[in-house]
Amino acid sequence: MSEDEATTAEASLRKAVEQLWGDGPGDGSKAAQEAVQALADGSGTAWTPEQETQIRAMVEQIRKLRDLNRPGGGWWRRRREWRARERLVNLMMASGPELLNEAELRHWKSHAMVELMLKFMDTAMKKDDTVETLARIEALNAVTYENYQQAKKELAEEKAAAG
C-alpha cells in the first residue's frame, strides 16, 4: 500500500468513526463499509494485480467456508462446505504460503473491524469512545501476520492450560 493509499484508508476510517459519533443525519454504515474495505485493501506489501486477485479470492473463500461451517443445515450445506473447502485448498496450493498468510490476516482484520464498528451502531458514540475506537483501529491496522500468529498461539496455550 502506497503512502497515498495509507492516508486515504486512514481518512476513511476516521470518517467512519466520526459519523458513528456524530449526531448528524449521516449514516455511519456506508462509512463503516468504506473503512472495512480500506483496511482490507492491503497490509503495506506491494502485491501484483494477479497476487491481489488471488488474495481477495482466498479471503472470499475463507469467508464462505466459515459461514458454511456451522451446525445444522443437512447434507446440502455439508456438500457446499466440502466444495468450498476443495476450492480453498486449490487456491492455497496455486498461490503459496505468503499469499495465504496475507489472505488469513485480511480476513481476520476485516472481521475485527466489523465487530468494532458494530459495537457502536446502536448508540451514539461519546468522545471517549471515539478516542478508544481510533486507537483500536490504528492498532488493528498495524498488526502483521507474525503478530497475529503469536497471539493465536498464546491464546491456544492459555486455553490448554486452563482446560
C-alpha beads as a LAMMPS data file, in Angstrom:
LAMMPS data file: protein, C-alpha beads

163 atoms
162 bonds

1 atom types
1 bond types

-500.0 500.0 xlo xhi
-500.0 500.0 ylo yhi
-500.0 500.0 zlo zhi

Masses

1 110.0

Atoms # bond

1 1 1 0.000 0.000 0.000
2 1 1 1.489 3.348 -1.015
3 1 1 1.616 6.345 1.293
4 1 1 -1.316 7.983 -0.560
5 1 1 -3.421 4.830 -0.166
6 1 1 -2.472 4.624 3.516
7 1 1 -3.611 8.193 4.173
8 1 1 -6.819 7.559 2.199
9 1 1 -7.501 4.433 4.261
10 1 1 -6.843 6.301 7.496
11 1 1 -9.107 9.168 6.411
12 1 1 -11.845 6.679 5.578
13 1 1 -11.526 5.040 8.991
14 1 1 -11.627 8.380 10.785
15 1 1 -14.704 9.437 8.772
16 1 1 -16.493 6.233 9.765
17 1 1 -15.749 6.740 13.438
18 1 1 -16.736 10.414 13.315
19 1 1 -20.043 9.604 11.596
20 1 1 -20.791 6.960 14.196
21 1 1 -20.029 9.507 16.908
22 1 1 -21.858 12.467 15.394
23 1 1 -25.460 13.475 15.915
24 1 1 -25.962 14.485 12.288
25 1 1 -28.140 12.854 9.671
26 1 1 -25.195 10.929 8.141
27 1 1 -25.440 7.171 8.066
28 1 1 -22.370 5.555 9.575
29 1 1 -22.967 2.213 7.881
30 1 1 -21.706 3.354 4.474
31 1 1 -18.641 4.920 6.031
32 1 1 -18.078 1.749 8.061
33 1 1 -18.206 -0.327 4.869
34 1 1 -15.670 2.008 3.260
35 1 1 -13.476 1.696 6.341
36 1 1 -13.577 -2.085 6.238
37 1 1 -12.758 -2.033 2.519
38 1 1 -9.876 0.396 3.093
39 1 1 -8.482 -1.844 5.802
40 1 1 -8.835 -4.944 3.637
41 1 1 -7.044 -3.314 0.716
42 1 1 -3.548 -4.057 1.873
43 1 1 -1.039 -4.579 4.596
44 1 1 1.820 -2.487 3.339
45 1 1 3.217 -5.050 0.897
46 1 1 3.131 -4.181 -2.781
47 1 1 1.316 -7.086 -4.433
48 1 1 0.991 -7.515 -8.166
49 1 1 -2.545 -7.325 -9.566
50 1 1 -2.572 -11.108 -10.041
51 1 1 -1.483 -11.701 -6.448
52 1 1 -4.054 -9.184 -5.208
53 1 1 -6.774 -11.049 -7.116
54 1 1 -5.641 -14.362 -5.613
55 1 1 -5.605 -12.888 -2.098
56 1 1 -9.103 -11.470 -2.487
57 1 1 -10.382 -14.780 -3.863
58 1 1 -8.901 -16.631 -0.880
59 1 1 -10.386 -14.133 1.587
60 1 1 -13.797 -14.636 -0.003
61 1 1 -13.389 -18.419 0.039
62 1 1 -12.331 -18.371 3.720
63 1 1 -15.417 -16.277 4.496
64 1 1 -17.705 -18.687 2.629
65 1 1 -16.171 -21.722 4.290
66 1 1 -16.525 -20.266 7.782
67 1 1 -20.107 -19.271 7.015
68 1 1 -20.955 -22.808 5.883
69 1 1 -19.085 -24.459 8.765
70 1 1 -21.782 -24.336 11.430
71 1 1 -24.120 -26.935 12.869
72 1 1 -27.309 -27.944 11.118
73 1 1 -28.282 -27.420 7.527
74 1 1 -28.303 -31.049 6.442
75 1 1 -26.493 -32.750 3.631
76 1 1 -26.812 -29.836 1.191
77 1 1 -24.805 -27.478 3.393
78 1 1 -22.221 -30.201 4.065
79 1 1 -21.880 -30.696 0.320
80 1 1 -21.445 -26.946 -0.261
81 1 1 -18.936 -26.806 2.593
82 1 1 -16.974 -29.693 1.086
83 1 1 -16.869 -27.929 -2.306
84 1 1 -15.825 -24.641 -0.697
85 1 1 -13.072 -26.454 1.206
86 1 1 -11.830 -28.019 -2.050
87 1 1 -11.770 -24.635 -3.806
88 1 1 -9.851 -23.089 -0.897
89 1 1 -7.292 -25.905 -0.934
90 1 1 -6.852 -25.465 -4.697
91 1 1 -6.367 -21.707 -4.262
92 1 1 -3.888 -22.290 -1.434
93 1 1 -1.854 -24.758 -3.484
94 1 1 -1.807 -22.448 -6.514
95 1 1 -0.813 -19.299 -4.655
96 1 1 1.635 -20.358 -1.957
97 1 1 2.043 -19.689 1.754
98 1 1 2.839 -15.970 1.601
99 1 1 -0.421 -15.105 -0.154
100 1 1 -2.358 -17.466 2.105
101 1 1 -0.944 -15.733 5.183
102 1 1 -1.957 -12.357 3.761
103 1 1 -5.476 -13.638 2.990
104 1 1 -5.896 -15.026 6.509
105 1 1 -4.677 -11.753 8.024
106 1 1 -7.030 -9.681 5.861
107 1 1 -9.981 -11.888 6.757
108 1 1 -9.217 -11.521 10.456
109 1 1 -8.741 -7.740 10.190
110 1 1 -11.989 -7.334 8.291
111 1 1 -13.874 -9.406 10.869
112 1 1 -12.301 -7.494 13.779
113 1 1 -13.158 -4.138 12.147
114 1 1 -16.786 -5.165 11.637
115 1 1 -17.040 -6.242 15.288
116 1 1 -15.555 -2.920 16.385
117 1 1 -17.981 -0.902 14.249
118 1 1 -20.993 -2.992 15.283
119 1 1 -20.252 -2.211 18.911
120 1 1 -21.325 1.397 18.282
121 1 1 -24.048 1.014 15.654
122 1 1 -26.967 1.095 18.104
123 1 1 -25.952 4.100 20.182
124 1 1 -24.186 7.388 19.626
125 1 1 -20.520 7.384 20.482
126 1 1 -19.117 9.536 23.236
127 1 1 -15.846 11.393 22.858
128 1 1 -14.020 8.739 24.917
129 1 1 -15.464 6.031 22.680
130 1 1 -14.119 7.844 19.614
131 1 1 -10.615 8.052 21.059
132 1 1 -10.697 4.373 22.076
133 1 1 -12.041 3.292 18.683
134 1 1 -9.431 5.257 16.742
135 1 1 -6.695 3.767 18.912
136 1 1 -8.056 0.250 18.337
137 1 1 -8.312 0.871 14.580
138 1 1 -4.704 2.069 14.424
139 1 1 -3.565 -0.943 16.448
140 1 1 -5.593 -3.268 14.239
141 1 1 -4.141 -1.742 11.090
142 1 1 -0.586 -2.187 12.438
143 1 1 -0.955 -5.931 13.071
144 1 1 1.271 -8.133 10.938
145 1 1 0.838 -11.821 10.202
146 1 1 3.586 -12.681 12.701
147 1 1 1.780 -10.708 15.460
148 1 1 -1.470 -12.447 14.577
149 1 1 0.085 -15.918 14.704
150 1 1 1.838 -15.173 18.016
151 1 1 -1.427 -14.002 19.584
152 1 1 -3.257 -17.112 18.293
153 1 1 -0.524 -19.339 19.730
154 1 1 -0.624 -17.624 23.140
155 1 1 -4.407 -17.856 23.245
156 1 1 -4.283 -21.579 22.434
157 1 1 -1.671 -22.128 25.157
158 1 1 -3.813 -20.270 27.711
159 1 1 -6.829 -22.326 26.701
160 1 1 -4.862 -25.575 27.024
161 1 1 -3.527 -24.569 30.436
162 1 1 -7.000 -23.625 31.693
163 1 1 -8.718 -26.711 30.285

Bonds

1 1 1 2
2 1 2 3
3 1 3 4
4 1 4 5
5 1 5 6
6 1 6 7
7 1 7 8
8 1 8 9
9 1 9 10
10 1 10 11
11 1 11 12
12 1 12 13
13 1 13 14
14 1 14 15
15 1 15 16
16 1 16 17
17 1 17 18
18 1 18 19
19 1 19 20
20 1 20 21
21 1 21 22
22 1 22 23
23 1 23 24
24 1 24 25
25 1 25 26
26 1 26 27
27 1 27 28
28 1 28 29
29 1 29 30
30 1 30 31
31 1 31 32
32 1 32 33
33 1 33 34
34 1 34 35
35 1 35 36
36 1 36 37
37 1 37 38
38 1 38 39
39 1 39 40
40 1 40 41
41 1 41 42
42 1 42 43
43 1 43 44
44 1 44 45
45 1 45 46
46 1 46 47
47 1 47 48
48 1 48 49
49 1 49 50
50 1 50 51
51 1 51 52
52 1 52 53
53 1 53 54
54 1 54 55
55 1 55 56
56 1 56 57
57 1 57 58
58 1 58 59
59 1 59 60
60 1 60 61
61 1 61 62
62 1 62 63
63 1 63 64
64 1 64 65
65 1 65 66
66 1 66 67
67 1 67 68
68 1 68 69
69 1 69 70
70 1 70 71
71 1 71 72
72 1 72 73
73 1 73 74
74 1 74 75
75 1 75 76
76 1 76 77
77 1 77 78
78 1 78 79
79 1 79 80
80 1 80 81
81 1 81 82
82 1 82 83
83 1 83 84
84 1 84 85
85 1 85 86
86 1 86 87
87 1 87 88
88 1 88 89
89 1 89 90
90 1 90 91
91 1 91 92
92 1 92 93
93 1 93 94
94 1 94 95
95 1 95 96
96 1 96 97
97 1 97 98
98 1 98 99
99 1 99 100
100 1 100 101
101 1 101 102
102 1 102 103
103 1 103 104
104 1 104 105
105 1 105 106
106 1 106 107
107 1 107 108
108 1 108 109
109 1 109 110
110 1 110 111
111 1 111 112
112 1 112 113
113 1 113 114
114 1 114 115
115 1 115 116
116 1 116 117
117 1 117 118
118 1 118 119
119 1 119 120
120 1 120 121
121 1 121 122
122 1 122 123
123 1 123 124
124 1 124 125
125 1 125 126
126 1 126 127
127 1 127 128
128 1 128 129
129 1 129 130
130 1 130 131
131 1 131 132
132 1 132 133
133 1 133 134
134 1 134 135
135 1 135 136
136 1 136 137
137 1 137 138
138 1 138 139
139 1 139 140
140 1 140 141
141 1 141 142
142 1 142 143
143 1 143 144
144 1 144 145
145 1 145 146
146 1 146 147
147 1 147 148
148 1 148 149
149 1 149 150
150 1 150 151
151 1 151 152
152 1 152 153
153 1 153 154
154 1 154 155
155 1 155 156
156 1 156 157
157 1 157 158
158 1 158 159
159 1 159 160
160 1 160 161
161 1 161 162
162 1 162 163
